[in-house]
Amino acid sequence: MSAQIPPENPPPQSKKLLWLVILLLIILIVGGGGAWYFLTHKAADKSEEHPDEEHQSSEQAGPPVFVEMLPFTVNLPPDGQFLQATFTLQLPDSSDAEHLTLYTPQIRSQILLLLSNKTADNLLLLEGKTLLTQEIMNLLKQPLDKGLKPIKVTHVFITSFIIQ
């Protein structure tokens, strides 16, 4: 007269939940492994396609070169005020500094012509000074002579600026 106790089966909902968790873990593991595989192999493929790019970027990673120009003094139209300014040019490497030094008279002449067309009212404003540095950079990006590469100027800094 002993009553048999049927074996306990876990409720069906807990089995479904267990399978769902296992399935989600498998998806995460496979997805993470696939993402790792493709990302690491894509980076390796890019470095194999362009091996010179890494070499070039390491050469340009050196310290910048600064070249201070002699002071410029020009009369400003229309009132006869004058401007005295000094600029420092930032270059990526010393080869551009040598190129700049070689053509300094031509560069100074071009900058003097640019400065002499400015008015004091424009140059007193911050926007005018910012525009002037951009114009000097654009001027230097032009080849100085036929067959020559332009000078690579990364920044133009105003180190002295007086209008009287």
Contact map, one row per residue, 1 for C-alpha under 8 A:
11100000000000000000000000000000000000000000000000000000000000000000000000000000000000000000000000000000000000000000000000000000000000000000000000000000000000000000
11110000000000000000000000000000000000000000000000000000000000000000000000000000000000000000000000000000000000000000000000000000000000000000000000000000000000000000
11111000000000000000000000000000000000000000000000000000000000000000000000000000000000000000000000000000000000000000000000000000000000000000000000000000000000000000
01111100000000000000000000000000000000000000000000000000000000000000000000000000000000000000000000000000000000000000000000000000000000000000000000000000000000000000
00111110000000000000000000000000000000000000000000000000000000000000000000000000000000000000000000000000000000000000000000000000000000000000000000000000000000000000
00011111000000000000000000000000000000000000000000000000000000000000000000000000000000000000000000000000000000000000000000000000000000000000000000000000000000000000
00001111100000000000000000000000000000000000000000000000000000000000000000000000000000000000000000000000000000000000000000000000000000000000000000000000000000000000
00000111110000000000000000000000000000000000000000000000000000000000000000000000000000000000000000000000000000000000000000000000000000000000000000000000000000000000
00000011111000000000000000000000000000000000000000000000000000000000000000000000000000000000000000000000000000000000000000000000000000000000000000000000000000000000
00000001111101100000000000000000000000000000000000000000000000000000000000000000000000000000000000000000000000000000000000000000000000000000000000000000000000000000
00000000111111100000000000000000000000000000000000000000000000000000000000000000000000000000000000000000000000000000000000000000000000000000000000000000000000000000
00000000011111110000000000000000000000000000000000000000000000000000000000000000000000000000000000000000000000000000000000000000000000000000000000000000000000000000
00000000001111111000000000000000000000000000000000000000000000000000000000000000000000000000000000000000000000000000000000000000000000000000000000000000000000000000
00000000011111111100000000000000000000000000000000000000000000000000000000000000000000000000000000000000000000000000000000000000000000000000000000000000000000000000
00000000011111111110000000000000000000000000000000000000000000000000000000000000000000000000000000000000000000000000000000000000000000000000000000000000000000000000
00000000000111111111000000000000000000000000000000000000000000000000000000000000000000000000000000000000000000000000000000000000000000000000000000000000000000000000
00000000000011111111100000000000000000000000000000000000000000000000000000000000000000000000000000000000000000000000000000000000000000000000000000000000000000000000
00000000000001111111110000000000000000000000000000000000000000000000000000000000000000000000000000000000000000000000000000000000000000000000000000000000000000000000
00000000000000111111111000000000000000000000000000000000000000000000000000000000000000000000000000000000000000000000000000000000000000000000000000000000000000000000
00000000000000011111111100000000000000000000000000000000000000000000000000000000000000000000000000000000000000000000000000000000000000000000000000000000000000000000
00000000000000001111111110000000000000000000000000000000000000000000000000000000000000000000000000000000000000000000000000000000000000000000000000000000000000000000
00000000000000000111111111000000000000000000000000000000000000000000000000000000000000000000000000000000000000000000000000000000000000000000000000000000000000000000
00000000000000000011111111100000000000000000000000000000000000000000000000000000000000000000000000000000000000000000000000000000000000000000000000000000000000000000
00000000000000000001111111110000000000000000000000000000000000000000000000000000000000000000000000000000000000000000000000000000000000000000000000000000000000000000
00000000000000000000111111111000000000000000000000000000000000000000000000000000000000000000000000000000000000000000000000000000000000000000000000000000000000000000
00000000000000000000011111111100000000000000000000000000000000000000000000000000000000000000000000000000000000000000000000000000000000000000000000000000000000000000
00000000000000000000001111111110000000000000000000000000000000000000000000000000000000000000000000000000000000000000000000000000000000000000000000000000000000000000
00000000000000000000000111111111000000000000000000000000000000000000000000000000000000000000000000000000000000000000000000000000000000000000000000000000000000000000
00000000000000000000000011111111100000000000000000000000000000000000000000000000000000000000000000000000000000000000000000000000000000000000000000000000000000000000
00000000000000000000000001111111110000000000000000000000000000000000000000000000000000000000000000000000000000000000000000000000000000000000000000000000000000000000
00000000000000000000000000111111111000000000000000000000000000000000000000000000000000000000000000000000000000000000000000000000000000000000000000000000000000000000
00000000000000000000000000011111111100000000000000000000000000000000000000000000000000000000000000000000000000000000000000000000000000000000000000000000000000000000
00000000000000000000000000001111111110000000000000000000000000000000000000000000000000000000000000000000000000000000000000000000000000000000000000000000000000000000
00000000000000000000000000000111111111000000000000000000000000000000000000000000000000000000000000000000000000000000000000000000000000000000000000000000000000000000
00000000000000000000000000000011111111100000000000000000000000000000000000000000000000000000000000000000000000000000000000000000000000000000000000000000000000000000
00000000000000000000000000000001111111110000000000000000000000000000000000000000000000000000000000000000000000000000000000000000000000000000000000000000000000000000
00000000000000000000000000000000111111111000000000000000000000000000000000000000000000000000000000000000000000000000000000000000000000000000000000000000000000000000
00000000000000000000000000000000011111111100000000000000000000000000000000000000000000000000000000000000000000000000000000000000000000000000000000000000000000000000
00000000000000000000000000000000001111111110000000000000000000000000000000000000000000000000000000000000000000000000000000000000000000000000000000000000000000000000
00000000000000000000000000000000000111111111000000000000000000000000000000000000000000000000000000000000000000000000000000000000000000000000000000000000000000000000
00000000000000000000000000000000000011111111100000000000000000000000000000000000000000000000000000000000000000000000000000000000000000000000000000000000000000000000
00000000000000000000000000000000000001111111110000000000000000000000000000000000000000000000000000000000000000000000000000000000000000000000000000000000000000000000
00000000000000000000000000000000000000111111111000000000000000000000000000000000000000000000000000000000000000000000000000000000000000000000000000000000000000000000
00000000000000000000000000000000000000011111111100000000000000000000000000000000000000000000000000000000000000000000000000000000000000000000000000000000000000000000
00000000000000000000000000000000000000001111111110000000000000000000000000000000000000000000000000000000000000000000000000000000000000000000000000000000000000000000
00000000000000000000000000000000000000000111111111000000000000000000000000000000000000000000000000000000000000000000000000000000000000000000000000000000000000000000
00000000000000000000000000000000000000000011111111100100000000000000000000000000000000000000000000000000000000000000000000000000000000000000000000000000000000000000
00000000000000000000000000000000000000000001111111100000000000000000000000000000000000000000000000000000000000000000000000000000000000000000000000000000000000000000
00000000000000000000000000000000000000000000111111100000000000000000000000000000000000000000000000000000000000000000000000000000000000000000000000000000000000000000
00000000000000000000000000000000000000000000011111111100000000000000000000000000000000000000000000000000000000000000000000000000000000000000000000000000000000000000
00000000000000000000000000000000000000000000001111111110000000000000000000000000000000000000000000000000000000000000000000000000000000000000000000000000000000000000
00000000000000000000000000000000000000000000000001111111000000000000000000000000000000000000000000000000000000000000000000000000000000000000000000000000000000000000
00000000000000000000000000000000000000000000000001111111100000000000000000000000000000000000000000000000000000000000000000000000000000000000000000000000000000000000
00000000000000000000000000000000000000000000001001111111110000000000000000000000000000000000000000000000000000000000000000000000000000000000000000000000000000000000
00000000000000000000000000000000000000000000000000111111111000000000000000000000000000000000000000000000000000000000000000000000000000000000000000000000000000000000
00000000000000000000000000000000000000000000000000011111111100000000000000000000000000000000000000000000000000000000000000000000000000000000000000000000000000000000
00000000000000000000000000000000000000000000000000001111111110000000000000000000000000000000000000000000000000000000000000000000000000000000000000000000000000000000
00000000000000000000000000000000000000000000000000000111111111000000000000000000000000000000000000000000000000000000000000000000000000000000000000000000000000000000
00000000000000000000000000000000000000000000000000000011111111000000000000000000000000000000000000000000000000000000000000000000000000000000000000000000000000000000
00000000000000000000000000000000000000000000000000000001111111000000000000000000000000000001100000000000000000000000000000000000000000000000000000000000000000000000
00000000000000000000000000000000000000000000000000000000111111100000000000000000000000000000000000000000000000000000000000000000000000000000000000000000000000000000
00000000000000000000000000000000000000000000000000000000011111110000000000000000000000000001100000000000000000000000000000000000000000000000000000000000000000000000
00000000000000000000000000000000000000000000000000000000000011111000000000000000000000000001100000000000000000000000000000000000000000000000000000000000000000000000
00000000000000000000000000000000000000000000000000000000000001111100000000000000000000000111100000000000000000000000000000000000000000000000000000000000000000000000
00000000000000000000000000000000000000000000000000000000000000111110000000000000000000000111110010000000000000000000000000000000000000000000000000000000000000000000
00000000000000000000000000000000000000000000000000000000000000011111000000000000000000011110000000000000000000000000000000000000000000000000000000000000000000000000
00000000000000000000000000000000000000000000000000000000000000001111100000000000000000011110000010000000000000000000000000000000000000000000000000000000000000000000
00000000000000000000000000000000000000000000000000000000000000000111110000000000000001111000000000000000000000000000000000000000000000000000000000000000000000000000
00000000000000000000000000000000000000000000000000000000000000000011111000000000000001111000000000000000000000000000000000000000000000000000000000000000000000000000
00000000000000000000000000000000000000000000000000000000000000000001111100000000000001100000000000000000000000000000000000000000000000000000000000000000000000000000
00000000000000000000000000000000000000000000000000000000000000000000111110000000000111100000000000000000000000000000000000000000000000000000000000000000000000000000
00000000000000000000000000000000000000000000000000000000000000000000011111000000001111000000000000000000000000010000000000000000000000000000000000000000000000000000
00000000000000000000000000000000000000000000000000000000000000000000001111100000011110000000000000000000000000010000000000000000000000000000000000000000000000000000
00000000000000000000000000000000000000000000000000000000000000000000000111110000011100000000000000000000000000010011000000000000000000000000000000000000000000000000
00000000000000000000000000000000000000000000000000000000000000000000000011111001111000000000000000000000000000000001000000000000000000000000000000000000000000000000
00000000000000000000000000000000000000000000000000000000000000000000000001111111111000000000000000000000000000000011111100000000000000000000000000000000000000000000
00000000000000000000000000000000000000000000000000000000000000000000000000111111100000000000000000000000000000000001111100000000000000000000000000000000000000000000
00000000000000000000000000000000000000000000000000000000000000000000000000011111100000000000000000000000000000000000001000000000000000000000000000000000000000000000
00000000000000000000000000000000000000000000000000000000000000000000000000011111100000000000000000000000000000000000000000000000000000000000000000000000000000000000
00000000000000000000000000000000000000000000000000000000000000000000000000111111110000000000000000000000000000000000000000000000000000000000000000000000000000000000
00000000000000000000000000000000000000000000000000000000000000000000000000111111111000000000000000000000000000000000000100000000000000000000000000000000000000000011
00000000000000000000000000000000000000000000000000000000000000000000000011110001111100000000000000000000000000000000000000000000000000000000000000000000000000000011
00000000000000000000000000000000000000000000000000000000000000000000000111110000111110000000000000000000000000000000000100000000000000000000000000000000000000001111
00000000000000000000000000000000000000000000000000000000000000000000001111000000011111000000000000000000000000000000000000000000000000000000000000000000000000011110
00000000000000000000000000000000000000000000000000000000000000000000001110000000001111100000000000000000000000000000000000000000000000000000000000000000000001111100
00000000000000000000000000000000000000000000000000000000000000000001111100000000000111110000000000000000000000000000000000000000000000000000000000000000000001111000
00000000000000000000000000000000000000000000000000000000000000000001111000000000000011111000000000000000000000000000000000000000000000000000000000000000000111110000
00000000000000000000000000000000000000000000000000000000000000000111100000000000000001111100000000000000000000000000000000000000000000000000000000000000000111100000
00000000000000000000000000000000000000000000000000000000000000000111100000000000000000111110000000000000000000000000000000000000000000000000000000000000111110000000
00000000000000000000000000000000000000000000000000000000000000011110000000000000000000011111000000000000000000000000000000000000000000000000000000000000111110000000
00000000000000000000000000000000000000000000000000000000000000011110000000000000000000001111110110000000000000000000000000000000000000000000000000000001111000000000
00000000000000000000000000000000000000000000000000000000000101111000000000000000000000000111110100000000000000000000000000000000000000000000000000000001110000000000
00000000000000000000000000000000000000000000000000000000000101111000000000000000000000000011111110000000000000000000000000000000000000000000000000000000000000000000
00000000000000000000000000000000000000000000000000000000000000001000000000000000000000000011111111000000000000000000000000000000000000000000000000000000000000000000
00000000000000000000000000000000000000000000000000000000000000000000000000000000000000000000111111100000000000000000000000000000000000000000000000000000000000000000
00000000000000000000000000000000000000000000000000000000000000000000000000000000000000000011111111110000000000000000000000000000000000000000000000000011000000000000
00000000000000000000000000000000000000000000000000000000000000001010000000000000000000000010111111111000000000000000000000000000000000000000000000000000000000000000
00000000000000000000000000000000000000000000000000000000000000000000000000000000000000000000011111111100000000000000000000000000000000000000000000000000000000000000
00000000000000000000000000000000000000000000000000000000000000000000000000000000000000000000001111111110000000000000000000000000000000000000000000000010000000000000
00000000000000000000000000000000000000000000000000000000000000000000000000000000000000000000000111111111001000000000000000000000000000000000000000000010000000000000
00000000000000000000000000000000000000000000000000000000000000000000000000000000000000000000000011111111000000000000000000000000000000000000000000000000000000000000
00000000000000000000000000000000000000000000000000000000000000000000000000000000000000000000000001111111000000000000000000000000000000000000000000000000000000000000
00000000000000000000000000000000000000000000000000000000000000000000000000000000000000000000000000111111111000000000000000000000000000000000000100000000000000000000
00000000000000000000000000000000000000000000000000000000000000000000000000000000000000000000000000011111111100000000000000000000000000000000000000000000000000000000
00000000000000000000000000000000000000000000000000000000000000000000000000000000000000000000000000000011111110000000000000000000000000000000000000000000000000000000
00000000000000000000000000000000000000000000000000000000000000000000000000000000000000000000000000000011111111000000000000000000000000000000000100000000000000000000
00000000000000000000000000000000000000000000000000000000000000000000000000000000000000000000000000010011111111100000000000000000000000000001000000000000000000000000
00000000000000000000000000000000000000000000000000000000000000000000000000000000000000000000000000000001111111110000000000000000000000000000000000000000000000000000
00000000000000000000000000000000000000000000000000000000000000000000000000000000000000000000000000000000111111111000000000000000000000000000000000000000000000000000
00000000000000000000000000000000000000000000000000000000000000000000000000000000000000000000000000000000011111111100000000000000000000000010000000000000000000000000
00000000000000000000000000000000000000000000000000000000000000000000000000000000000000000000000000000000001111111110000000000000000000010000000000000000000000000000
00000000000000000000000000000000000000000000000000000000000000000000000111000000000000000000000000000000000111111111000000000000000000000000000000000000000000000000
00000000000000000000000000000000000000000000000000000000000000000000000000000000000000000000000000000000000011111111100000000000000000000000000000000000000000000000
00000000000000000000000000000000000000000000000000000000000000000000000000000000000000000000000000000000000001111111110000000000000000000000000000000000000000000000
00000000000000000000000000000000000000000000000000000000000000000000000001010000000000000000000000000000000000111111110000000000000000000000000000000000000000000000
00000000000000000000000000000000000000000000000000000000000000000000000001111000000000000000000000000000000000011111110000000000000000000000000000000000000000000000
00000000000000000000000000000000000000000000000000000000000000000000000000011000000000000000000000000000000000001111111000000000000000000000000000000000000000000000
00000000000000000000000000000000000000000000000000000000000000000000000000011000000000000000000000000000000000000111111101100000000000000000000000000000000000000000
00000000000000000000000000000000000000000000000000000000000000000000000000011100000000000000000000000000000000000000111111100000000000000000000000000000000000000000
00000000000000000000000000000000000000000000000000000000000000000000000000011000101000000000000000000000000000000000011111110000000000000000000000000000000000000010
00000000000000000000000000000000000000000000000000000000000000000000000000000000000000000000000000000000000000000000001111111000000000000000000000000000000000000000
00000000000000000000000000000000000000000000000000000000000000000000000000000000000000000000000000000000000000000000011111111011100000000000000000000000000000000000
00000000000000000000000000000000000000000000000000000000000000000000000000000000000000000000000000000000000000000000011111111111100000000000000000000000000000000000
00000000000000000000000000000000000000000000000000000000000000000000000000000000000000000000000000000000000000000000000111111101100000000000000000000000000000000000
00000000000000000000000000000000000000000000000000000000000000000000000000000000000000000000000000000000000000000000000011111111100000000000000000000000000000000000
00000000000000000000000000000000000000000000000000000000000000000000000000000000000000000000000000000000000000000000000000111111110000000000000000000000000000000000
00000000000000000000000000000000000000000000000000000000000000000000000000000000000000000000000000000000000000000000000001101111111000000000000000000000000000000000
00000000000000000000000000000000000000000000000000000000000000000000000000000000000000000000000000000000000000000000000001111111111100000000000000000000000000000000
00000000000000000000000000000000000000000000000000000000000000000000000000000000000000000000000000000000000000000000000001111111111110000000000000000000000000000000
00000000000000000000000000000000000000000000000000000000000000000000000000000000000000000000000000000000000000000000000000000111111111000000000000000000000000000000
00000000000000000000000000000000000000000000000000000000000000000000000000000000000000000000000000000000000000000000000000000011111111100000000000000000000000000000
00000000000000000000000000000000000000000000000000000000000000000000000000000000000000000000000000000000000000000000000000000001111111110000000000000000000000000000
00000000000000000000000000000000000000000000000000000000000000000000000000000000000000000000000000000000000000000000000000000000111111111000000000000000000111000000
00000000000000000000000000000000000000000000000000000000000000000000000000000000000000000000000000000000000000000000000000000000011111111100000000000000000100000000
00000000000000000000000000000000000000000000000000000000000000000000000000000000000000000000000000000000000000000000000000000000001111111110000000000000000000000000
00000000000000000000000000000000000000000000000000000000000000000000000000000000000000000000000000000000000000100000000000000000000111111111000000000000000100000000
00000000000000000000000000000000000000000000000000000000000000000000000000000000000000000000000000000000000000000000000000000000000011111111100000000000111100000000
00000000000000000000000000000000000000000000000000000000000000000000000000000000000000000000000000000000000000000000000000000000000001111111110000000000000000000000
00000000000000000000000000000000000000000000000000000000000000000000000000000000000000000000000000000000000001000000000000000000000000111111110000000000000000000000
00000000000000000000000000000000000000000000000000000000000000000000000000000000000000000000000000000000001000000000000000000000000000011111111100000111100000000000
00000000000000000000000000000000000000000000000000000000000000000000000000000000000000000000000000000000000000000000000000000000000000001111111000000111100000000000
00000000000000000000000000000000000000000000000000000000000000000000000000000000000000000000000000000000000000000000000000000000000000000111111100000110000000000000
00000000000000000000000000000000000000000000000000000000000000000000000000000000000000000000000000000000000000000000000000000000000000000001111111111110000000000000
00000000000000000000000000000000000000000000000000000000000000000000000000000000000000000000000000000010010000000000000000000000000000000001011111011100000000000000
00000000000000000000000000000000000000000000000000000000000000000000000000000000000000000000000000000000000000000000000000000000000000000000001111110000000000000000
00000000000000000000000000000000000000000000000000000000000000000000000000000000000000000000000000000000000000000000000000000000000000000000001111110000000000000000
00000000000000000000000000000000000000000000000000000000000000000000000000000000000000000000000000000000000000000000000000000000000000000000001011111000000000000000
00000000000000000000000000000000000000000000000000000000000000000000000000000000000000000000000000000000000000000000000000000000000000000000001111111100000000000000
00000000000000000000000000000000000000000000000000000000000000000000000000000000000000000000000000000000000000000000000000000000000000000000001100111110000000000000
00000000000000000000000000000000000000000000000000000000000000000000000000000000000000000000000000000000000000000000000000000000000000000001111100011111000000000000
00000000000000000000000000000000000000000000000000000000000000000000000000000000000000000000000100110000000000000000000000000000000000000001111000001111100000000000
00000000000000000000000000000000000000000000000000000000000000000000000000000000000000000011000100000000000000000000000000000000000000000001100000000111110000000000
00000000000000000000000000000000000000000000000000000000000000000000000000000000000000001111000000000000000000000000000000000000000000001001100000000011111100000000
00000000000000000000000000000000000000000000000000000000000000000000000000000000000000001111000000000000000000000000000000000000000000001000000000000001111100000000
00000000000000000000000000000000000000000000000000000000000000000000000000000000000000001110000000000000000000000000000000000000000000001000000000000000111110000000
00000000000000000000000000000000000000000000000000000000000000000000000000000000000000111100000000000000000000000000000000000000000011011000000000000000111111000000
00000000000000000000000000000000000000000000000000000000000000000000000000000000000000111100000000000000000000000000000000000000000010000000000000000000001111100000
00000000000000000000000000000000000000000000000000000000000000000000000000000000000011110000000000000000000000000000000000000000000010000000000000000000000111111000
00000000000000000000000000000000000000000000000000000000000000000000000000000000000011110000000000000000000000000000000000000000000000000000000000000000000011111000
00000000000000000000000000000000000000000000000000000000000000000000000000000000000111100000000000000000000000000000000000000000000000000000000000000000000001111100
00000000000000000000000000000000000000000000000000000000000000000000000000000000001111000000000000000000000000000000000000000000000000000000000000000000000001111110
00000000000000000000000000000000000000000000000000000000000000000000000000000000001110000000000000000000000000000000000000000000000000000000000000000000000000011111
00000000000000000000000000000000000000000000000000000000000000000000000000000000111100000000000000000000000000000000000100000000000000000000000000000000000000001111
00000000000000000000000000000000000000000000000000000000000000000000000000000000111000000000000000000000000000000000000000000000000000000000000000000000000000000111
